Amino acid sequence: MSVQRRLFFALSLPPKLQKQVIKWRADHFPVEAGRPITAANLHLTLAFLGEVSEQKEAALRSVAGRIEAKSFSLQIDDAGHWPGAGVVWLGTRRAPRALLQLAEVLRSHAARNGCYQNTLPFHPHISLLRAATRPVAIPPATPNWTLDAQEFGLYQSLYEHGRTRYSLLQRWPLTTPLALP
Ligand code: 2AM
């Protein structure tokens, strides 16, 4: 049987934004609110692929390399809590069209390659806390940061020594839109 890896496409956060997020989380949530996701693991999932064979992974890497999607800026100006999933997240009030298109194309290729896709609408978010199943107060004033997305990546989710770690396998550039004269 071929080796399967747990994979997903995602946007990463630059180190400065990681630090801002970590500080904001520490300032606004008590330790008992949930299990914090480490700075290096913060990301915005575009398409979750699940356990994928080598052949499927190769096919999806090839598809990703042919995608011509535009770079975009994402305002991180929203936050929320999904008690069922136990997730506290940061997100956006206005998802840029380029982000929605990128997620849509990745999710549809994933589905075509047999990777089950959640039927819920895509809600771009950066998970901050997991196992947050009890009520959590979301600060009324959310931050207003900008994530400049110039590339997207394929990540492997690894569970080692009792911890989850996301390892970047490959990244692809997003094209810069032409400046208008
Ligand atoms: P998240 O995006 O809400 O944080 C790797 O597991 C990433 O893929 C996580 O960030 C996770 O949730 C996202 N993901 C989406 N669907 C998933 C699923 N069915 N199982 C596990 N992770 C999933």
Backbone and ligand atoms as CSV (ligand in chain L), in Angstrom:
chain,resi,resn,atom,element,x,y,z
A,1,MET,N,N,0.845,-1.198,0.000
A,1,MET,CA,C,0.000,0.000,0.000
A,1,MET,C,C,0.882,1.250,0.000
A,2,SER,N,N,0.466,2.248,-0.794
A,2,SER,CA,C,1.312,3.441,-0.879
A,2,SER,C,C,1.190,4.283,0.387
A,3,VAL,N,N,2.231,5.046,0.635
A,3,VAL,CA,C,2.274,5.897,1.827
A,3,VAL,C,C,1.266,7.036,1.647
A,4,GLN,N,N,0.536,7.341,2.711
A,4,GLN,CA,C,-0.421,8.452,2.660
A,4,GLN,C,C,0.069,9.560,3.576
A,5,ARG,N,N,-0.119,10.783,3.141
A,5,ARG,CA,C,0.272,11.920,3.982
A,5,ARG,C,C,-0.945,12.820,4.154
A,6,ARG,N,N,-1.021,13.450,5.330
A,6,ARG,CA,C,-2.147,14.341,5.626
A,6,ARG,C,C,-1.754,15.742,5.142
A,7,LEU,N,N,-2.472,16.237,4.139
A,7,LEU,CA,C,-2.038,17.446,3.444
A,7,LEU,C,C,-3.122,18.515,3.391
A,8,PHE,N,N,-2.678,19.755,3.204
A,8,PHE,CA,C,-3.622,20.848,2.942
A,8,PHE,C,C,-2.904,21.999,2.249
A,9,PHE,N,N,-3.664,22.761,1.481
A,9,PHE,CA,C,-3.153,23.990,0.880
A,9,PHE,C,C,-3.501,25.133,1.828
A,10,ALA,N,N,-2.557,26.064,1.981
A,10,ALA,CA,C,-2.802,27.159,2.927
A,10,ALA,C,C,-1.948,28.375,2.594
A,11,LEU,N,N,-2.327,29.491,3.236
A,11,LEU,CA,C,-1.502,30.699,3.242
A,11,LEU,C,C,-0.775,30.721,4.577
A,12,SER,N,N,0.485,31.126,4.553
A,12,SER,CA,C,1.212,31.258,5.819
A,12,SER,C,C,1.161,32.711,6.290
A,13,LEU,N,N,1.569,32.938,7.522
A,13,LEU,CA,C,1.623,34.299,8.074
A,13,LEU,C,C,3.085,34.710,8.193
A,14,PRO,N,N,3.438,35.932,7.784
A,14,PRO,CA,C,4.822,36.366,7.992
A,14,PRO,C,C,5.124,36.471,9.483
A,15,PRO,N,N,6.408,36.338,9.881
A,15,PRO,CA,C,6.758,36.315,11.316
A,15,PRO,C,C,6.227,37.507,12.100
A,16,LYS,N,N,6.218,38.709,11.488
A,16,LYS,CA,C,5.741,39.885,12.232
A,16,LYS,C,C,4.255,39.716,12.593
A,17,LEU,N,N,3.480,39.254,11.637
A,17,LEU,CA,C,2.047,39.055,11.883
A,17,LEU,C,C,1.829,37.921,12.897
A,18,GLN,N,N,2.642,36.895,12.816
A,18,GLN,CA,C,2.542,35.799,13.805
A,18,GLN,C,C,2.686,36.382,15.210
A,19,LYS,N,N,3.691,37.252,15.383
A,19,LYS,CA,C,3.952,37.830,16.717
A,19,LYS,C,C,2.784,38.702,17.172
A,20,GLN,N,N,2.232,39.496,16.237
A,20,GLN,CA,C,1.096,40.365,16.593
A,20,GLN,C,C,-0.103,39.509,17.029
A,21,VAL,N,N,-0.335,38.426,16.292
A,21,VAL,CA,C,-1.471,37.559,16.603
A,21,VAL,C,C,-1.293,36.913,17.967
A,22,ILE,N,N,-0.100,36.416,18.219
A,22,ILE,CA,C,0.180,35.735,19.496
A,22,ILE,C,C,-0.013,36.696,20.675
A,23,LYS,N,N,0.457,37.940,20.491
A,23,LYS,CA,C,0.334,38.924,21.578
A,23,LYS,C,C,-1.138,39.265,21.802
A,24,TRP,N,N,-1.869,39.492,20.710
A,24,TRP,CA,C,-3.299,39.839,20.818
A,24,TRP,C,C,-4.051,38.703,21.519
A,25,ARG,N,N,-3.732,37.476,21.154
A,25,ARG,CA,C,-4.396,36.324,21.777
A,25,ARG,C,C,-4.079,36.263,23.269
A,26,ALA,N,N,-2.799,36.454,23.614
A,26,ALA,CA,C,-2.407,36.391,25.030
A,26,ALA,C,C,-3.074,37.507,25.829
A,27,ASP,N,N,-3.235,38.677,25.186
A,27,ASP,CA,C,-3.847,39.826,25.881
A,27,ASP,C,C,-5.350,39.679,26.078
A,28,HIS,N,N,-6.002,38.879,25.235
A,28,HIS,CA,C,-7.468,38.873,25.234
A,28,HIS,C,C,-8.148,37.577,25.666
A,29,PHE,N,N,-7.367,36.477,25.776
A,29,PHE,CA,C,-8.028,35.210,26.129
A,29,PHE,C,C,-7.354,34.585,27.346
A,30,PRO,N,N,-8.146,34.135,28.308
A,30,PRO,CA,C,-7.543,33.453,29.463
A,30,PRO,C,C,-7.004,32.082,29.037
A,31,VAL,N,N,-6.048,31.565,29.799
A,31,VAL,CA,C,-5.423,30.290,29.397
A,31,VAL,C,C,-6.433,29.153,29.293
A,32,GLU,N,N,-7.511,29.245,30.106
A,32,GLU,CA,C,-8.471,28.136,30.088
A,32,GLU,C,C,-9.419,28.191,28.878
A,33,ALA,N,N,-9.282,29.234,28.050
A,33,ALA,CA,C,-10.205,29.375,26.907
A,33,ALA,C,C,-10.023,28.259,25.876
A,34,GLY,N,N,-8.808,27.764,25.730
A,34,GLY,CA,C,-8.570,26.718,24.738
A,34,GLY,C,C,-7.082,26.473,24.585
A,35,ARG,N,N,-6.761,25.565,23.685
A,35,ARG,CA,C,-5.356,25.187,23.456
A,35,ARG,C,C,-4.764,26.078,22.368
A,36,PRO,N,N,-3.777,26.901,22.704
A,36,PRO,CA,C,-3.249,27.835,21.696
A,36,PRO,C,C,-2.460,27.125,20.599
A,37,ILE,N,N,-2.640,27.587,19.405
A,37,ILE,CA,C,-1.877,27.062,18.263
A,37,ILE,C,C,-0.553,27.825,18.222
A,38,THR,N,N,0.546,27.117,18.080
A,38,THR,CA,C,1.863,27.770,18.139
A,38,THR,C,C,2.033,28.736,16.958
A,39,ALA,N,N,2.896,29.738,17.163
A,39,ALA,CA,C,3.091,30.786,16.148
A,39,ALA,C,C,3.417,30.184,14.782
A,40,ALA,N,N,4.325,29.225,14.766
A,40,ALA,CA,C,4.768,28.653,13.480
A,40,ALA,C,C,3.653,27.876,12.786
A,41,ASN,N,N,2.646,27.453,13.542
A,41,ASN,CA,C,1.546,26.661,12.949
A,41,ASN,C,C,0.380,27.530,12.476
A,42,LEU,N,N,0.428,28.842,12.737
A,42,LEU,CA,C,-0.697,29.698,12.323
A,42,LEU,C,C,-0.762,29.740,10.795
A,43,HIS,N,N,-1.935,29.592,10.232
A,43,HIS,CA,C,-2.102,29.573,8.781
A,43,HIS,C,C,-3.564,29.791,8.442
A,44,LEU,N,N,-3.824,30.038,7.187
A,44,LEU,CA,C,-5.197,30.130,6.695
A,44,LEU,C,C,-5.377,28.994,5.688
A,45,THR,N,N,-6.213,28.028,6.033
A,45,THR,CA,C,-6.428,26.874,5.145
A,45,THR,C,C,-7.212,27.294,3.909
A,46,LEU,N,N,-6.710,26.903,2.735
A,46,LEU,CA,C,-7.430,27.150,1.470
A,46,LEU,C,C,-8.223,25.915,1.066
A,47,ALA,N,N,-7.601,24.751,1.216
A,47,ALA,CA,C,-8.281,23.488,0.891
A,47,ALA,C,C,-7.642,22.386,1.715
A,48,PHE,N,N,-8.480,21.666,2.445
A,48,PHE,CA,C,-7.997,20.533,3.241
A,48,PHE,C,C,-8.100,19.289,2.366
A,49,LEU,N,N,-7.025,18.506,2.283
A,49,LEU,CA,C,-7.001,17.352,1.373
A,49,LEU,C,C,-7.181,16.025,2.100
A,50,GLY,N,N,-6.835,15.984,3.383
A,50,GLY,CA,C,-6.934,14.730,4.136
A,50,GLY,C,C,-5.735,13.830,3.835
A,51,GLU,N,N,-5.940,12.510,4.019
A,51,GLU,CA,C,-4.852,11.540,3.798
A,51,GLU,C,C,-4.752,11.281,2.299
A,52,VAL,N,N,-3.596,11.571,1.742
A,52,VAL,CA,C,-3.439,11.563,0.290
A,52,VAL,C,C,-2.306,10.621,-0.118
A,53,SER,N,N,-2.534,9.817,-1.165
A,53,SER,CA,C,-1.491,8.909,-1.671
A,53,SER,C,C,-0.439,9.717,-2.437
A,54,GLU,N,N,0.699,9.077,-2.690
A,54,GLU,CA,C,1.766,9.748,-3.448
A,54,GLU,C,C,1.280,10.164,-4.829
A,55,GLN,N,N,0.495,9.293,-5.466
A,55,GLN,CA,C,0.013,9.592,-6.823
A,55,GLN,C,C,-0.898,10.810,-6.813
A,56,LYS,N,N,-1.805,10.841,-5.842
A,56,LYS,CA,C,-2.741,11.974,-5.753
A,56,LYS,C,C,-1.986,13.254,-5.416
A,57,GLU,N,N,-1.017,13.117,-4.534
A,57,GLU,CA,C,-0.215,14.293,-4.161
A,57,GLU,C,C,0.493,14.849,-5.400
A,58,ALA,N,N,1.058,13.953,-6.219
A,58,ALA,CA,C,1.764,14.410,-7.429
A,58,ALA,C,C,0.786,15.118,-8.363
A,59,ALA,N,N,-0.419,14.556,-8.510
A,59,ALA,CA,C,-1.419,15.157,-9.402
A,59,ALA,C,C,-1.811,16.541,-8.887
A,60,LEU,N,N,-1.984,16.664,-7.571
A,60,LEU,CA,C,-2.409,17.950,-7.003
A,60,LEU,C,C,-1.284,18.978,-7.047
A,61,ARG,N,N,-0.053,18.540,-6.910
A,61,ARG,CA,C,1.073,19.475,-7.035
A,61,ARG,C,C,1.142,20.005,-8.465
A,62,SER,N,N,0.891,19.116,-9.410
A,62,SER,CA,C,0.954,19.520,-10.808
A,62,SER,C,C,-0.152,20.532,-11.130
A,63,VAL,N,N,-1.347,20.275,-10.615
A,63,VAL,CA,C,-2.470,21.204,-10.798
A,63,VAL,C,C,-2.134,22.554,-10.154
A,64,ALA,N,N,-1.587,22.523,-8.946
A,64,ALA,CA,C,-1.276,23.768,-8.228
A,64,ALA,C,C,-0.280,24.605,-9.018
A,65,GLY,N,N,0.654,23.934,-9.672
A,65,GLY,CA,C,1.673,24.645,-10.448
A,65,GLY,C,C,1.115,25.317,-11.683
A,66,ARG,N,N,-0.077,24.902,-12.117
A,66,ARG,CA,C,-0.674,25.496,-13.324
A,66,ARG,C,C,-1.691,26.582,-12.994
A,67,ILE,N,N,-1.959,26.776,-11.709
A,67,ILE,CA,C,-2.957,27.790,-11.327
A,67,ILE,C,C,-2.374,29.185,-11.542
A,68,GLU,N,N,-3.151,30.026,-12.198
A,68,GLU,CA,C,-2.709,31.425,-12.356
A,68,GLU,C,C,-3.638,32.291,-11.529
A,69,ALA,N,N,-3.290,32.480,-10.293
A,69,ALA,CA,C,-4.132,33.278,-9.390
A,69,ALA,C,C,-3.379,34.542,-9.009
A,70,LYS,N,N,-4.146,35.575,-8.734
A,70,LYS,CA,C,-3.536,36.885,-8.434
A,70,LYS,C,C,-3.201,37.020,-6.948
A,71,SER,N,N,-2.147,37.782,-6.679
A,71,SER,CA,C,-1.826,38.103,-5.287
A,71,SER,C,C,-2.916,39.046,-4.750
A,72,PHE,N,N,-3.022,39.131,-3.442
A,72,PHE,CA,C,-4.071,39.976,-2.849
A,72,PHE,C,C,-3.671,40.365,-1.434
A,73,SER,N,N,-4.369,41.371,-0.934
A,73,SER,CA,C,-4.193,41.788,0.459
A,73,SER,C,C,-5.464,41.458,1.212
A,74,LEU,N,N,-5.287,40.852,2.348
A,74,LEU,CA,C,-6.428,40.435,3.157
A,74,LEU,C,C,-6.425,41.235,4.456
A,75,GLN,N,N,-7.528,41.919,4.734
A,75,GLN,CA,C,-7.647,42.630,6.007
A,75,GLN,C,C,-8.069,41.627,7.076
A,76,ILE,N,N,-7.303,41.546,8.129
A,76,ILE,CA,C,-7.682,40.666,9.243
A,76,ILE,C,C,-8.372,41.554,10.262
A,77,ASP,N,N,-9.688,41.557,10.208
A,77,ASP,CA,C,-10.459,42.515,10.999
A,77,ASP,C,C,-11.715,41.882,11.595
A,78,ASP,N,N,-11.681,40.577,11.758
A,78,ASP,CA,C,-12.847,39.882,12.309
A,78,ASP,C,C,-12.355,38.750,13.211
A,79,ALA,N,N,-13.177,38.389,14.168
A,79,ALA,CA,C,-12.816,37.289,15.072
A,79,ALA,C,C,-14.096,36.593,15.483
A,80,GLY,N,N,-13.981,35.344,15.848
A,80,GLY,CA,C,-15.181,34.630,16.255
A,80,GLY,C,C,-14.858,33.321,16.948
A,81,HIS,N,N,-15.930,32.632,17.345
A,81,HIS,CA,C,-15.813,31.373,18.089
A,81,HIS,C,C,-16.813,30.384,17.499
A,82,TRP,N,N,-16.327,29.211,17.129
A,82,TRP,CA,C,-17.216,28.124,16.711
A,82,TRP,C,C,-17.181,27.076,17.829
A,83,PRO,N,N,-18.160,27.128,18.733
A,83,PRO,CA,C,-18.084,26.216,19.893
A,83,PRO,C,C,-18.152,24.741,19.487
A,84,GLY,N,N,-18.917,24.427,18.440
A,84,GLY,CA,C,-19.028,23.022,18.004
A,84,GLY,C,C,-17.677,22.467,17.590
A,85,ALA,N,N,-16.941,23.251,16.798
A,85,ALA,CA,C,-15.613,22.827,16.338
A,85,ALA,C,C,-14.550,23.106,17.407
A,86,GLY,N,N,-14.922,23.923,18.397
A,86,GLY,CA,C,-13.964,24.276,19.460
A,86,GLY,C,C,-12.847,25.167,18.958
A,87,VAL,N,N,-13.184,26.075,18.043
A,87,VAL,CA,C,-12.156,26.928,17.433
A,87,VAL,C,C,-12.461,28.400,17.679
A,88,VAL,N,N,-11.444,29.130,18.130
A,88,VAL,CA,C,-11.493,30.597,18.154
A,88,VAL,C,C,-10.607,31.062,17.002
A,89,TRP,N,N,-11.111,31.990,16.217
A,89,TRP,CA,C,-10.416,32.329,14.972
A,89,TRP,C,C,-10.355,33.832,14.720
A,90,LEU,N,N,-9.431,34.185,13.839
A,90,LEU,CA,C,-9.373,35.530,13.264
A,90,LEU,C,C,-9.729,35.393,11.789
A,91,GLY,N,N,-10.416,36.394,11.263
A,91,GLY,CA,C,-10.808,36.308,9.860
A,91,GLY,C,C,-10.973,37.682,9.263
A,92,THR,N,N,-11.818,37.757,8.258
A,92,THR,CA,C,-11.992,39.015,7.547
A,92,THR,C,C,-13.471,39.302,7.311
A,93,ARG,N,N,-13.816,40.584,7.322
A,93,ARG,CA,C,-15.206,40.954,7.025
A,93,ARG,C,C,-15.450,41.029,5.529
A,94,ARG,N,N,-14.374,41.215,4.738
A,94,ARG,CA,C,-14.521,41.355,3.278
A,94,ARG,C,C,-13.470,40.477,2.608
A,95,ALA,N,N,-13.832,39.254,2.300
A,95,ALA,CA,C,-12.848,38.368,1.659
A,95,ALA,C,C,-12.587,38.846,0.233
A,96,PRO,N,N,-11.318,39.083,-0.143
A,96,PRO,CA,C,-11.039,39.520,-1.512
A,96,PRO,C,C,-11.441,38.431,-2.514
A,97,ARG,N,N,-11.920,38.901,-3.676
A,97,ARG,CA,C,-12.356,37.958,-4.718
A,97,ARG,C,C,-11.225,36.975,-5.070
A,98,ALA,N,N,-9.982,37.495,-5.129
A,98,ALA,CA,C,-8.846,36.632,-5.521
A,98,ALA,C,C,-8.647,35.491,-4.511
A,99,LEU,N,N,-8.900,35.761,-3.242
A,99,LEU,CA,C,-8.779,34.702,-2.223
A,99,LEU,C,C,-9.866,33.649,-2.427
A,100,LEU,N,N,-11.089,34.108,-2.651
A,100,LEU,CA,C,-12.206,33.167,-2.834
A,100,LEU,C,C,-11.987,32.324,-4.088
A,101,GLN,N,N,-11.468,32.965,-5.144
A,101,GLN,CA,C,-11.236,32.222,-6.394
A,101,GLN,C,C,-10.136,31.178,-6.199
A,102,LEU,N,N,-9.072,31.560,-5.487
A,102,LEU,CA,C,-7.968,30.615,-5.252
A,102,LEU,C,C,-8.466,29.409,-4.446
A,103,ALA,N,N,-9.205,29.672,-3.386
A,103,ALA,CA,C,-9.724,28.567,-2.562
A,103,ALA,C,C,-10.666,27.702,-3.393
A,104,GLU,N,N,-11.496,28.341,-4.207
A,104,GLU,CA,C,-12.479,27.605,-5.007
A,104,GLU,C,C,-11.783,26.672,-6.003
A,105,VAL,N,N,-10.756,27.176,-6.672
A,105,VAL,CA,C,-10.088,26.344,-7.677
A,105,VAL,C,C,-9.347,25.193,-6.987
A,106,LEU,N,N,-8.725,25.453,-5.848
A,106,LEU,CA,C,-8.017,24.378,-5.134
A,106,LEU,C,C,-9.002,23.345,-4.602
A,107,ARG,N,N,-10.113,23.820,-4.066
A,107,ARG,CA,C,-11.116,22.894,-3.508
A,107,ARG,C,C,-11.764,22.061,-4.608
A,108,SER,N,N,-11.986,22.669,-5.774
A,108,SER,CA,C,-12.632,21.876,-6.829
A,108,SER,C,C,-11.645,20.850,-7.399
A,109,HIS,N,N,-10.359,21.208,-7.514
A,109,HIS,CA,C,-9.382,20.206,-7.973
A,109,HIS,C,C,-9.236,19.103,-6.924
A,110,ALA,N,N,-9.267,19.488,-5.645
A,110,ALA,CA,C,-9.176,18.480,-4.584
A,110,ALA,C,C,-10.346,17.505,-4.695
A,111,ALA,N,N,-11.546,18.056,-4.872
A,111,ALA,CA,C,-12.735,17.191,-4.967
A,111,ALA,C,C,-12.629,16.270,-6.187
A,112,ARG,N,N,-12.160,16.821,-7.309
A,112,ARG,CA,C,-12.027,16.009,-8.524
A,112,ARG,C,C,-11.025,14.883,-8.345
A,113,ASN,N,N,-10.071,15.094,-7.421
A,113,ASN,CA,C,-9.073,14.056,-7.159
A,113,ASN,C,C,-9.474,13.169,-5.979
A,114,GLY,N,N,-10.732,13.259,-5.591
A,114,GLY,CA,C,-11.244,12.340,-4.582
A,114,GLY,C,C,-11.015,12.779,-3.153
A,115,CYS,N,N,-10.613,14.046,-2.935
A,115,CYS,CA,C,-10.439,14.535,-1.563
A,115,CYS,C,C,-11.758,15.168,-1.140
A,116,TYR,N,N,-12.414,14.562,-0.190
A,116,TYR,CA,C,-13.725,15.054,0.247
A,116,TYR,C,C,-13.630,16.514,0.688
A,117,GLN,N,N,-14.550,17.325,0.199
A,117,GLN,CA,C,-14.589,18.734,0.598
A,117,GLN,C,C,-15.839,19.012,1.410
A,118,ASN,N,N,-15.628,19.651,2.538
A,118,ASN,CA,C,-16.729,20.061,3.401
A,118,ASN,C,C,-17.769,20.837,2.582
A,119,THR,N,N,-19.032,20.552,2.823
A,119,THR,CA,C,-20.065,21.238,2.034
A,119,THR,C,C,-20.392,22.634,2.595
A,120,LEU,N,N,-19.862,22.945,3.783
A,120,LEU,CA,C,-20.096,24.294,4.325
A,120,LEU,C,C,-19.393,25.316,3.433
A,121,PRO,N,N,-19.949,26.536,3.316
A,121,PRO,CA,C,-19.264,27.546,2.514
A,121,PRO,C,C,-17.877,27.834,3.074
A,122,PHE,N,N,-16.964,28.187,2.190
A,122,PHE,CA,C,-15.598,28.505,2.605
A,122,PHE,C,C,-15.620,29.784,3.445
A,123,HIS,N,N,-15.119,29.693,4.653
A,123,HIS,CA,C,-15.064,30.850,5.541
A,123,HIS,C,C,-13.595,31.047,5.924
A,124,PRO,N,N,-12.880,31.957,5.207
A,124,PRO,CA,C,-11.447,32.072,5.469
A,124,PRO,C,C,-11.173,32.465,6.918
A,125,HIS,N,N,-10.307,31.722,7.565
A,125,HIS,CA,C,-10.016,32.013,8.972
A,125,HIS,C,C,-8.646,31.471,9.367
A,126,ILE,N,N,-8.110,32.067,10.404
A,126,ILE,CA,C,-6.855,31.616,11.010
A,126,ILE,C,C,-7.233,31.111,12.395
A,127,SER,N,N,-7.116,29.819,12.608
A,127,SER,CA,C,-7.472,29.267,13.925
A,127,SER,C,C,-6.434,29.704,14.952
A,128,LEU,N,N,-6.935,30.148,16.103
A,128,LEU,CA,C,-6.039,30.617,17.183
A,128,LEU,C,C,-6.010,29.660,18.361
A,129,LEU,N,N,-7.205,29.132,18.700
A,129,LEU,CA,C,-7.339,28.222,19.845
A,129,LEU,C,C,-8.129,27.013,19.388
A,130,ARG,N,N,-7.721,25.852,19.864
A,130,ARG,CA,C,-8.519,24.638,19.633
A,130,ARG,C,C,-9.036,24.156,20.989
A,131,ALA,N,N,-9.939,23.195,20.947
A,131,ALA,CA,C,-10.569,22.659,22.164
A,131,ALA,C,C,-11.255,23.761,22.951
A,132,ALA,N,N,-11.729,24.788,22.248
A,132,ALA,CA,C,-12.430,25.914,22.898
A,132,ALA,C,C,-13.931,25.646,22.796
A,133,THR,N,N,-14.402,24.711,23.598
A,133,THR,CA,C,-15.797,24.302,23.485
A,133,THR,C,C,-16.719,25.043,24.458
A,134,ARG,N,N,-16.120,25.694,25.445
A,134,ARG,CA,C,-16.942,26.455,26.402
A,134,ARG,C,C,-17.094,27.898,25.925
A,135,PRO,N,N,-18.091,28.625,26.423
A,135,PRO,CA,C,-18.272,30.004,25.954
A,135,PRO,C,C,-16.993,30.833,26.131
A,136,VAL,N,N,-16.702,31.632,25.123
A,136,VAL,CA,C,-15.498,32.471,25.118
A,136,VAL,C,C,-15.934,33.880,24.742
A,137,ALA,N,N,-15.451,34.877,25.475
A,137,ALA,CA,C,-15.773,36.269,25.117
A,137,ALA,C,C,-14.830,36.721,24.010
A,138,ILE,N,N,-15.423,37.123,22.886
A,138,ILE,CA,C,-14.616,37.648,21.779
A,138,ILE,C,C,-14.488,39.162,21.984
A,139,PRO,N,N,-13.264,39.690,21.976
A,139,PRO,CA,C,-13.102,41.131,22.217
A,139,PRO,C,C,-13.906,41.948,21.199
A,140,PRO,N,N,-14.633,42.975,21.665
A,140,PRO,CA,C,-15.453,43.749,20.714
A,140,PRO,C,C,-14.594,44.472,19.675
A,141,ALA,N,N,-13.414,44.938,20.084
A,141,ALA,CA,C,-12.544,45.615,19.122
A,141,ALA,C,C,-11.554,44.600,18.570
A,142,THR,N,N,-11.761,44.240,17.315
A,142,THR,CA,C,-10.844,43.281,16.703
A,142,THR,C,C,-9.680,44.050,16.070
A,143,PRO,N,N,-8.559,43.387,15.824
A,143,PRO,CA,C,-7.423,44.094,15.230
A,143,PRO,C,C,-7.715,44.467,13.782
A,144,ASN,N,N,-6.808,45.183,13.187
A,144,ASN,CA,C,-6.939,45.463,11.757
A,144,ASN,C,C,-5.559,45.341,11.136
A,145,TRP,N,N,-5.208,44.115,10.816
A,145,TRP,CA,C,-3.912,43.830,10.210
A,145,TRP,C,C,-4.114,43.465,8.748
A,146,THR,N,N,-3.006,43.547,7.991
A,146,THR,CA,C,-3.073,43.188,6.575
A,146,THR,C,C,-2.162,41.992,6.322
A,147,LEU,N,N,-2.731,41.004,5.668
A,147,LEU,CA,C,-1.916,39.859,5.226
A,147,LEU,C,C,-1.741,39.991,3.721
A,148,ASP,N,N,-0.499,40.250,3.298
A,148,ASP,CA,C,-0.211,40.344,1.860
A,148,ASP,C,C,0.122,38.952,1.355
A,149,ALA,N,N,-0.778,38.401,0.584
A,149,ALA,CA,C,-0.578,37.028,0.096
A,149,ALA,C,C,0.100,37.077,-1.268
A,150,GLN,N,N,1.341,36.644,-1.305
A,150,GLN,CA,C,2.126,36.627,-2.556
A,150,GLN,C,C,2.341,35.200,-3.035
A,151,GLU,N,N,1.962,34.234,-2.208
A,151,GLU,CA,C,2.168,32.829,-2.566
A,151,GLU,C,C,1.239,31.951,-1.727
A,152,PHE,N,N,1.079,30.722,-2.182
A,152,PHE,CA,C,0.354,29.753,-1.361
A,152,PHE,C,C,1.194,28.483,-1.294
A,153,GLY,N,N,0.886,27.631,-0.328
A,153,GLY,CA,C,1.745,26.467,-0.130
A,153,GLY,C,C,0.962,25.187,0.106
A,154,LEU,N,N,1.690,24.070,-0.094
A,154,LEU,CA,C,1.163,22.748,0.255
A,154,LEU,C,C,1.854,22.341,1.547
A,155,TYR,N,N,1.054,21.965,2.542
A,155,TYR,CA,C,1.579,21.636,3.871
A,155,TYR,C,C,1.237,20.199,4.236
A,156,GLN,N,N,2.143,19.623,5.028
A,156,GLN,CA,C,1.863,18.312,5.614
A,156,GLN,C,C,1.609,18.498,7.106
A,157,SER,N,N,0.575,17.869,7.593
A,157,SER,CA,C,0.283,17.883,9.021
A,157,SER,C,C,0.916,16.647,9.643
A,158,LEU,N,N,1.839,16.874,10.575
A,158,LEU,CA,C,2.563,15.769,11.211
A,158,LEU,C,C,2.240,15.747,12.693
A,159,TYR,N,N,2.087,14.564,13.229
A,159,TYR,CA,C,1.859,14.439,14.671
A,159,TYR,C,C,3.076,13.738,15.250
A,160,GLU,N,N,3.911,14.493,15.978
A,160,GLU,CA,C,5.171,13.955,16.485
A,160,GLU,C,C,5.322,14.318,17.953
A,161,HIS,N,N,5.741,13.364,18.747
A,161,HIS,CA,C,5.993,13.591,20.178
A,161,HIS,C,C,4.817,14.317,20.834
A,162,GLY,N,N,3.611,13.897,20.487
A,162,GLY,CA,C,2.417,14.475,21.118
A,162,GLY,C,C,2.051,15.854,20.609
A,163,ARG,N,N,2.695,16.305,19.532
A,163,ARG,CA,C,2.401,17.644,19.014
A,163,ARG,C,C,2.130,17.608,17.519
A,164,THR,N,N,1.272,18.548,17.083
A,164,THR,CA,C,1.024,18.693,15.650
A,164,THR,C,C,1.989,19.741,15.106
A,165,ARG,N,N,2.572,19.420,13.973
A,165,ARG,CA,C,3.481,20.379,13.310
A,165,ARG,C,C,3.109,20.402,11.840
A,166,TYR,N,N,3.087,21.604,11.272
A,166,TYR,CA,C,2.783,21.731,9.855
A,166,TYR,C,C,4.071,22.008,9.107
A,167,SER,N,N,4.364,21.176,8.139
A,167,SER,CA,C,5.613,21.310,7.396
A,167,SER,C,C,5.315,21.747,5.960
A,168,LEU,N,N,5.970,22.813,5.536
A,168,LEU,CA,C,5.758,23.323,4.178
A,168,LEU,C,C,6.467,22.403,3.184
A,169,LEU,N,N,5.720,21.857,2.212
A,169,LEU,CA,C,6.312,20.949,1.225
A,169,LEU,C,C,6.685,21.684,-0.056
A,170,GLN,N,N,5.837,22.620,-0.470
A,170,GLN,CA,C,6.097,23.338,-1.725
A,170,GLN,C,C,5.281,24.624,-1.720
A,171,ARG,N,N,5.815,25.653,-2.381
A,171,ARG,CA,C,5.011,26.867,-2.502
A,171,ARG,C,C,4.999,27.345,-3.945
A,172,TRP,N,N,3.951,28.093,-4.270
A,172,TRP,CA,C,3.760,28.598,-5.626
A,172,TRP,C,C,3.433,30.091,-5.527
A,173,PRO,N,N,4.037,30.889,-6.445
A,173,PRO,CA,C,3.775,32.333,-6.378
A,173,PRO,C,C,2.386,32.672,-6.885
A,174,LEU,N,N,1.833,33.746,-6.341
A,174,LEU,CA,C,0.607,34.334,-6.882
A,174,LEU,C,C,1.072,35.473,-7.778
A,175,THR,N,N,0.401,35.683,-8.894
A,175,THR,CA,C,0.903,36.675,-9.843
A,175,THR,C,C,0.521,38.087,-9.380
A,176,THR,N,N,1.414,39.023,-9.634
A,176,THR,CA,C,1.158,40.414,-9.242
A,176,THR,C,C,0.259,41.049,-10.296
A,177,PRO,N,N,-0.882,41.641,-9.873
A,177,PRO,CA,C,-1.747,42.279,-10.863
A,177,PRO,C,C,-1.015,43.439,-11.536
A,178,LEU,N,N,-1.273,43.639,-12.837
A,178,LEU,CA,C,-0.616,44.742,-13.570
A,178,LEU,C,C,-1.126,46.070,-13.022
A,179,ALA,N,N,-0.212,47.007,-12.836
A,179,ALA,CA,C,-0.609,48.345,-12.367
A,179,ALA,C,C,-1.333,49.071,-13.503
A,180,LEU,N,N,-2.409,49.742,-13.172
A,180,LEU,CA,C,-3.137,50.505,-14.205
A,180,LEU,C,C,-2.343,51.772,-14.544
A,181,PRO,N,N,-2.361,52.205,-15.828
A,181,PRO,CA,C,-1.591,53.401,-16.179
A,181,PRO,C,C,-2.167,54.635,-15.505
L,1,2AM,P1,P,-8.724,24.983,10.443
L,1,2AM,O1,O,-8.320,25.503,9.086
L,1,2AM,O2,O,-10.099,25.342,10.844
L,1,2AM,O3,O,-7.730,25.372,11.488
L,1,2AM,C1,C,-4.818,21.091,8.888
L,1,2AM,O4,O,-5.444,20.087,9.630
L,1,2AM,C2,C,-5.729,22.254,8.662
L,1,2AM,O5,O,-6.815,21.903,7.807
L,1,2AM,C3,C,-6.328,22.795,9.942
L,1,2AM,O6,O,-6.046,24.156,9.972
L,1,2AM,C4,C,-7.800,22.510,9.846
L,1,2AM,O7,O,-8.713,23.384,10.391
L,1,2AM,C5,C,-8.032,22.358,8.367
L,1,2AM,N1,N,-9.123,21.395,8.150
L,1,2AM,C6,C,-10.188,21.617,7.367
L,1,2AM,N2,N,-10.982,20.539,7.343
L,1,2AM,C7,C,-10.431,19.611,8.152
L,1,2AM,C8,C,-10.790,18.300,8.553
L,1,2AM,N3,N,-11.875,17.687,8.099
L,1,2AM,N4,N,-9.969,17.658,9.405
L,1,2AM,C9,C,-8.848,18.255,9.875
L,1,2AM,N5,N,-8.449,19.474,9.518
L,1,2AM,C10,C,-9.226,20.164,8.669
